[in-house]
Amino acid sequence: MSGAQKRWISGTLYALPLVTVGVVCFALFVVAAPHPYPGARLYGGATLGVAHVSFRVEAVERLEELEAPLVARPIRVEADFGEARPAVWRGHLDALGMAHPSFRLERPSARPAHVRVAFDDSSALPLAEGRVALDGATWAKQARELGGWLNGRRSGALHLEVAAGQGVFAIPFEGPVLLRALSNGQPLEGVTLHVEGDGLRVSRPALGQTVRTDRNGHAHATVSPREHVASLRVMGEGPNGERGTWQATLPVLPGALHASLAGNELRVASPIARDVAFFMLTDRSARLLGGSVRLAPDGRGGALGKVSVPRFDASALWVIVSSEADLNSPGTVGWPLRSSAAGEPLRTWTVADALLLDGLVQSFTEDQQRKARARLLAGGFSAGAALLIILLMIGRVQSEDTTLAAHLAEALPEVAQKDLLRPRRAWALAVAAVCIALGFMVIALVVMHRI
């Protein structure tokens, strides 16, 4: 072995452990270090058996357990409902990192839809992709209803009934009250009704005035609750002098927002100051439309916002409003806008968005695979470096043995023939190889450690 080769081997034996440590540190602390990754969650309602499909996309960038919304990015949602070609929606993520795509199909969907959410730019990786399938019955199982004729304390020959005209009341908004007078189970026309209460304000009938029932035995009043426990008293007198009273506590939902629809304008009001509210239009079977409404102070301690919505031909329609994007807070309420139940009190219908697709799970899996590959490559490099050092060391020792044997043969021919130094060299070589292997095993353990 020439002197240049010996110098190269010696340099490699000194440098390779340092290079290995550098490669391992780069793999663990740079390549396999926590990196933020984007992803999206897809929320919505029923996707099977409906002609209207509406989603809510929530795009975030995740680092470990922290998430930050991705804002003002162009986004594209492709949905294949089994029609001639996939439906495509394009838009931008808002200041909350959300988008609200909706699709109107030619016919009710009959099979699971394949949905792909991605940035609408050169990025090829999807934020979320997969199959979604949710039927209306499953979605509606989590819905809750409020409303109907209220149980109250009655007295007198005249039978009075009272109901919240929209199923529930919210502080401090005006709400209709449906009144009904019966005699022997039949509607009674011309009954004079006086309405009063505690913890509320009666705006109709005005103070000191009364209302009369129509031929269906119905009359209407309007009240505004001021407290969470608000009671109402109704006193009636029939055309023949019969009398009756009704008294009970009204259903008041704490923290509820109020919503109403006038033409194509949806009006959302909050009892306290806040910046944004979320809504969903539904006909019970489908999520027709969803979105957010920017609210501005109304000058009375609350907030008010308006947004234009398309017209829907559904005979029954509800708008679900909430301060939470998932429409699942205790104060969430689905206000009835239209109903096909003539003469009956309207009922609320409140249902939350369902998580249909979670692209962050896929992104998390890919991130873990990236870290595992980095650790595997670092471990493989360490193992290869250890093997190379052992081979180089064996070659260097053999070369030195050959040189030493040649010198001994010249100086002491009879001693060189006995080869006395070779057993010691073999034992020392084995010990050195084991030490090197143990050192690189330590590096491998560091590689395997989850940093």
Salt bridges, closest charged atoms under 4 A:
GLU58 OE2 - ARG41 NH1 3.56
GLU58 OE1 - ARG56 NH1 3.32
GLU64 OE2 - LYS371 NZ 4.00
GLU65 OE1 - ARG62 NH2 3.25
GLU67 OE2 - ARG41 NH2 2.76
GLU67 OE2 - ARG62 NH1 2.44
GLU78 OE2 - ARG76 NE 2.87
ASP80 OD2 - ARG111 NH2 3.59
ASP120 OD1 - ARG76 NH1 2.97
ASP120 OD2 - ARG90 NE 2.99
ASP121 OD2 - ARG73 NH2 3.44
GLU129 OE2 - HIS114 NE2 3.12
GLU129 OE1 - ARG116 NE 3.82
GLU145 OE1 - ARG284 NH2 2.47
GLU161 OE2 - HIS159 NE2 3.33
GLU161 OE1 - ARG180 NH2 2.37
GLU174 OE2 - ARG201 NH2 3.52
GLU196 OE1 - HIS194 NE2 3.35
GLU196 OE2 - ARG233 NE 3.03
ASP198 OD2 - ARG233 NH1 2.96
GLU237 OE1 - ARG243 NH2 3.57
ASP353 OD2 - ARG56 NE 3.26
ASP353 OD1 - ARG287 NE 2.75
ASP358 OD1 - ARG41 NE 3.68
ASP367 OD1 - ARG370 NH2 2.61
ASP367 OD2 - LYS371 NZ 3.64
GLU400 OE2 - ARG396 NE 3.12
ASP401 OD1 - ARG425 NE 2.93
ASP419 OD2 - ARG422 NE 2.29
